[in-house]
Amino acid sequence: MTNQSKYTGSYRGIGSMLRRPWLMKPCRDAAVRMKGIAESIAPVGNPAEDRHPGLYKASLDVLPIYKDVRFRGRPHNRPGARLINTAPHAWRVEYGDGRVPRYAVLQRTIDAAKGV
């Protein structure tokens, strides 16, 4: 007769593990890797025509976050990281308007990071 292993997870223990500071590092590493991808595909304007060439590319930043994730109706803080762009015209570059074409830098970054 063979012994069967049985695992019973402890939700409290798993939740405690997910709140640990060391879990922030892999999240930040993934966001920094995505920042490199975004910088490589970010548009840089022609200095003769653009007042701020390279501002969009220079405004990419990685921020640590704690996000509320609900489990069994109660919120639990989980660490993570967010790639943002703080340029005042970031929305126009991402989504486009009549004057600026749609570049979708962050969407293409997500696709490249997923391997699509």
C-alpha positions in Angstrom: 0.0 0.0 0.0 1.3 3.4 -0.9 1.0 6.5 1.2 -1.0 9.2 -0.4 0.1 12.7 0.3 -2.6 15.2 1.3 -2.2 18.9 1.3 -4.6 21.2 3.1 -3.9 24.9 2.4 -4.0 27.5 5.0 -5.6 30.6 3.6 -4.3 32.7 6.5 -0.7 31.4 5.9 -1.0 32.0 2.1 -2.4 35.5 2.7 0.4 36.2 5.1 3.0 35.1 2.5 1.4 37.2 -0.2 1.8 40.3 2.0 5.5 39.9 2.6 7.9 42.6 1.3 10.0 40.1 -0.7 7.1 39.5 -3.0 7.3 43.1 -4.2 10.7 42.4 -5.9 9.4 40.0 -8.6 6.5 42.4 -9.4 9.0 45.3 -9.7 11.3 43.2 -11.8 8.5 42.5 -14.3 7.5 46.1 -14.4 11.1 47.2 -15.0 11.4 44.7 -17.8 8.2 46.1 -19.3 9.6 49.6 -19.0 12.5 48.6 -21.2 10.1 47.3 -23.8 8.0 50.5 -23.7 11.1 52.7 -24.0 12.2 50.8 -27.0 8.9 51.3 -28.9 8.0 54.8 -27.6 7.8 57.5 -30.2 10.3 60.4 -30.2 9.2 63.5 -32.1 11.3 65.4 -34.6 13.0 68.2 -32.7 12.3 70.6 -35.6 8.5 70.1 -35.2 8.1 68.8 -31.7 8.5 71.2 -28.7 9.3 68.3 -26.3 11.0 65.5 -28.3 11.5 62.4 -26.1 9.3 63.6 -23.2 6.9 60.6 -23.5 9.8 58.2 -23.5 11.5 59.9 -20.5 8.3 60.0 -18.5 7.9 56.2 -18.1 8.1 55.2 -14.4 7.6 52.2 -12.3 5.7 52.6 -9.0 5.2 50.1 -6.2 1.5 49.7 -5.3 -0.6 47.8 -2.8 -3.9 46.8 -4.3 -7.0 45.7 -2.4 -7.9 42.2 -3.5 -11.2 40.9 -2.1 -11.3 37.3 -0.8 -14.4 36.0 0.8 -15.9 39.5 0.9 -13.0 41.1 2.8 -10.3 43.3 1.2 -6.7 42.2 1.5 -3.7 44.3 0.5 -1.4 42.6 -2.1 1.9 44.1 -3.3 2.5 44.9 -6.9 4.1 47.3 -9.3 2.6 49.7 -11.9 4.2 51.0 -15.1 2.9 54.5 -15.7 3.6 57.5 -18.0 3.5 60.9 -16.3 3.8 63.0 -19.5 0.9 65.5 -19.9 0.2 64.2 -23.4 0.4 60.5 -22.6 -3.3 59.9 -23.2 -3.0 61.3 -26.7 0.0 59.2 -27.5 -1.7 56.1 -26.2 -5.2 56.5 -27.7 -4.6 59.2 -30.4 -6.8 62.1 -31.4 -7.2 64.2 -34.5 -3.7 65.6 -34.3 -1.7 62.7 -32.8 -1.9 59.2 -34.3 -2.6 56.2 -32.0 0.7 54.6 -30.9 -0.7 52.4 -28.1 2.7 52.0 -26.5 1.6 50.5 -23.2 -0.8 48.1 -25.0 1.9 46.9 -27.3 4.2 46.6 -24.3 1.7 44.3 -22.6 1.4 42.2 -25.8 5.2 41.9 -26.1 5.6 41.0 -22.4 3.0 38.2 -22.8 4.7 37.0 -25.9 1.7 37.6 -28.2 
